[in-house]
Each structure stands twice: as structure tokens, then as C-alpha cells.
Amino acid sequence: MTFSIVARYPKTLAPGVYVSTAVPAVGSVLPQAESGIGAQVIEALA
């Protein structure tokens, strides 16, 4: 089972992504974030 959280820090508007799963190094594949744009996690790719 995979859990994902996408959030934005209200003071700086910086996006952040957290992924937790049993697959090693999934954090290098799933999350995408760029300041001023947004963040996303696409779990179907892993």
C-alpha cells in the first residue's frame, strides 16, 4: 500500500511531496514539485 501527501507551506508557498511505500527508492520516481508551479504524485507509474 502506498500513501502520498502533497502540501504547500503557506508562508513561502513552497510545494512539498511525501511518499511512503514498501518499494525502495520510490521517492526518486513518483513525486514532482517545482516552486511557483505546484506538486504532484502519480502512483500508477511505479
Backbone torsions as a table, in degrees:
resi	resn	phi	psi	omega
1	MET	NA	139.1	-179.1
2	THR	-116.0	137.5	176.0
3	PHE	-118.6	137.2	179.5
4	SER	-133.4	141.6	175.6
5	ILE	-130.9	129.8	173.8
6	VAL	-120.1	128.1	-176.2
7	ALA	-144.5	169.5	177.8
8	ARG	-132.4	131.5	177.6
9	TYR	-76.8	118.4	-171.3
10	PRO	-65.3	-28.2	-178.4
11	LYS	-73.6	-38.8	-176.6
12	THR	-110.4	-9.3	-176.2
13	LEU	63.8	17.3	179.2
14	ALA	-74.3	132.7	178.0
15	PRO	-81.6	156.8	176.3
16	GLY	-145.8	152.3	-177.4
17	VAL	-135.9	138.2	176.3
18	TYR	-131.8	132.8	177.8
19	VAL	-131.4	134.3	177.3
20	SER	-130.5	125.5	-179.4
21	THR	-158.8	175.9	177.7
22	ALA	-83.6	-12.6	-178.4
23	VAL	-78.5	123.7	179.0
24	PRO	-63.8	139.9	175.1
25	ALA	62.4	24.6	179.4
26	VAL	-65.2	-24.1	178.8
27	GLY	-65.4	-17.5	177.6
28	SER	-87.3	-8.3	-176.0
29	VAL	-112.4	-47.1	-170.0
30	LEU	-78.1	-53.3	-171.5
31	PRO	-76.5	147.1	174.0
32	GLN	-136.5	129.0	179.7
33	ALA	-147.7	140.7	176.8
34	GLU	-144.7	127.4	-178.6
35	SER	-59.4	134.7	-179.4
36	GLY	85.5	-11.9	-179.1
37	ILE	-111.1	-64.0	-178.9
38	GLY	152.7	-167.5	-178.0
39	ALA	-145.4	151.8	178.1
40	GLN	-151.7	157.8	173.5
41	VAL	-133.4	124.5	178.4
42	ILE	-114.9	98.0	-175.0
43	GLU	-72.6	-23.1	-177.2
44	ALA	-68.1	-18.1	-179.3
45	LEU	-75.6	-24.9	-178.7
46	ALA	-87.1	NA	NA
